[in-house]
């Protein structure tokens, strides 16, 4: 098995964990009777984990642990937290388990990238194909729920979104130990030891600042889509609950096709036009949802 393929499988497992629960978590919390403020608090766990990662956990892991061992421990803990999330039916235990999962999972998103860049012969040329594994994993993990969930799934069935994610986490924890050894990195002498402070200094570059603002707004839109899309498809459009994740995964299928074309599009249109077209794609999708909700073929 080539190194590139091993890293591809790493990305498949990494994003399959996320894709198993992300489309259904808010409908599931509604089924548990959580209030809107409670659902919002759970949803904010991901952002809290990302902020902790920026200022502490990402660099701490990168500088003090072999990356593959950090992945193994993180996904073992994350899998246990997901099991707890699956069986928690009251708010505070659910929130605590999900917060623990978020805190250990979010840093692994950057750690998997670090492992890939450290072990690919030509990262600039090969990383795109490896990263595509994450998109494939998101698509693949949606299919078991066609059989695990009913058209109108109850709480007992819906907890499978976390149990499947936990199973993938345990598999990934074991698989991580087979990945190429990637030792802890040391800071080069003479540079700021706080990576986040070096990153913030890049915002002084106008292009980077504009890109930061655009991606921030785009992320808000994208997160809103994930919060509302599943409930919209099942409650408004009328798609069966066990098929909604497969329908949503069509976006990832399109992402795979886009990755194949992106290089040519960038070369022909440039970054600015490509970004504008991508953002307009969001507008087109929401326009379809707003005006063609009664037409399943259009959706």
N, C-alpha and C positions, 0 to 999 in steps of 0.2 A: 504494500500500500504506500503510495507516494506521500510525501509530506504535505503537498497541496491538498490531496484528498482527505487526509486526516484533519487538516485545518478546516476544510469544507464541512466535514461531519461535526466538528466542534461548533461551527456557526449554526448548523441545522438544530442541534440540541439546545444551544443558547437561546435562540428565538422561539423554538417550539414551547419552551417553558412559558414565555410571555404570551404567545398566541393562544395558549390553551384557555386562559381565563379572561384575558383583556376584553373581548367583545361582550362577555356575559356578566361581568362582575356587578355592574350597576343594576341590571334587572334582578340579579340574585339578591342583592341587598334590599331591593324593594320587596321581594318575596319574604324576606326575613322580618319585614316591618320596620326597618331602620328609617328614622326621620331624615329629611333632606340634609340637615346640618351634619348628621352623622355620616351620611354617604359622602358629603363633601370632605369631611375630616379624613375618612379612609382614602379618598382620592388624592388628598394632599400628601399622603405618606410617600408617594413616589417622588414628589418634588422635594420633600424634606430629605429623603435619601440621596437625591442628586446633589443638593447643597452640601450635605455632609461629605459626599464623595469629592466634590470640588475642593473643599477646604481641608479635608483630612484623609478619609479612607483610601481614595484612589492613590495618592502619592505615598501614603504609609505602606500600602500593599506593594506598590511598585518598587519601593526602595528597601523593603525589609524581608520579602518572601519570594521564593521561587514562584513564578506566576501560575504554573500548573498545579502546585500544591494549594495555593490560595484558592484557585477555582474549586478544587476537590472539597476543601473544608467549607467554603461558602455555599456550594450547592447541596452539601449534606445538611447543613443547618437550614438552608432555604427549603429543602424538601420536607424536613420535619415541621417547619413553620407553616408550610402549605397544608400539611395534614391537619395541623391544629386549626387552621383557617376553615378547612372543609367541614369540620365537625363542630365549630363554634356557632351557636345559634343566637347568642345575645351579643350586644354591641361591643362591650369592652374587651372580652376575650378575642372576638373577631378582629377588632382593631389592633390589639397587641400582637397577635400572630402575623397579621398582614404587614404591620410596621416592621417587625423583625425580618420578615421575608424581603421587604423592600430594601432595608438597610444592607443586607448581605448580597442581594441580587444586583442592584444597580451598579456597584463598582465592577462587577464581572463583565459588564458590557464593554468597558474600556480595557479591562485586562485581556479579554479575548482578542481585541484588536492589537494589543501590545504583543501577544504571543504570535499572532499572524505576521506582523511586521518584522519581528525579530527572527523568524524562521523561514520566511520566503526569500528565495534568491533574488528576485526582482519585485519588491513590493509594489512599486508604481504600476507595473504591468499585470501582476498576478493577484493583487488584493481584491479587485472587483469580482473576479470569478469565485474567490473564497467567500467573500461577503455575501454573495448570492445564496450561499447555503442557508443563511438566516431567513431569507425570504421563502426558500423552499420549505424550511422547517415550519414556518408560520402557516403555509398552505396545507402541508401534510397533517398537521395536528388538528386541523378543523374537521377532518373526515371521520375520525372515530365517534364524534358526537352525533353524527347521523343515526348511529345505532345505540349510543348510550343515553341520549335524550329522547323524550317523546315529543310529539308535535306541540303539546302543552305540558312541558316538564314541570314536575313539582320540586320541592326543596330537596328531597332525597335524590332525585336524578341530577339536579343542577349542581350538587356538590362535587360531581365528577369533574367539573372544570378545574377544581383545585387538586383532586386526586390524580388526574392524568398529569397535571403539571408537576406534582410531587414525584410521580413515578419517573418522569423524564429527568427531574433534578437528581434523583438517586443514580440513574444510569449515567448521567453526565458527571457526577462526582467520581464514579469509578473510572469512566473513560478519561477524565482529566489526568489521571495518573499515568496514562499511556502517551500523553502528548509530549512533544520534544521539550527537553529540559530548558527552561528559560529563567536564568538566575536573576536575583534582584539586581537592579541597576543602581549605579552610583552617580551622583551629580558630578559633572565636570567642575574642576577647580575654577574659582573666580566668578561663578554665576550665582544668581539668587537661588537659594535652596527651596524657596516656596514657589512651586510651579504655578499655582493659581495667580500669584502676583505677577509673574512673568507673562501669563496669559492675558491678564487685564491690561497690561501695558500695550498689548497689540491693538487695543481699541483706539489708541491714538492715531492709528492708520485709518484714514477716511473709508477706504474700501472695506476694511474689516468691520468698522463700526456700522456701516450700512448693512452689511451681510448679517451682523449680529441682530440688528433691529428687525430685518425682514424675516429671519429664521425664528425669532421670538414670536412675532405675530403669527407666522405660519404654524408654529407649534401649538399656540393657543387654539387655532382653528382645528388642527388635527386632533388635539385632545378632546375638544368638544364633539367632534365627529364620533370618536370611540365611545364617549359617554352616552350618546343619544342614538347611534345608528341601529343597534340591535333592537331596541324597543320600537323604533320607528318602523323597521322592516316587519316585525312580528305583529305589532298592534295596529299600525296604520295601513301598511301595504298588504298584510295578510299572509306573509311567508311563514311556513311552519317553523316552530322554534328549533327543531333539530336540523333545519336546513339553513338557518340564517347565517351561521358561521361560515358555511361553505360559500354562500352568496357574498359575504363580506370578503372572503379570501380572494375573490376575483380581482380585488384591488392589488393584491400581492402578485397575482399572475401577470397583471399589467406592469407591475414593477419589474418583473423579470424581463419582459419584452423591452421595457424602457432601458434597462441596463445594457442590453445588447446594442441599442441605438444611440445611447447617450454620447458616446465618443464622437460619432459622426455629427450629431446635432450640435454639440458644443463647438466643434471645428467650423461648422457652417454658420451658426447663428451667434456664437459667443455666449458668455456667462449671463449677461444682462437679459437678453431676449429669452434665453432658455429659462431663467428664473421667472420672468413675467409669464411665459406660457404655462409653466408649472403652477403658479399661483392662480392663474385664470382657470386651470383645471379644477381647482377647489370650487371656484364660483360656478362652473358648469355643473359639477356634481350636485351642489346644493340647489341649483335652479331646477334640475331634474327632480330632485326630491320634493321641492316645493310645488311644482306645477304638473308633475306627471305621477303623483303618488298612487293613482288608481290604475296605472299601466305597468304591470309586472314586467312585461318584455322590455320596456324602456328602462326600468330600474336595472 
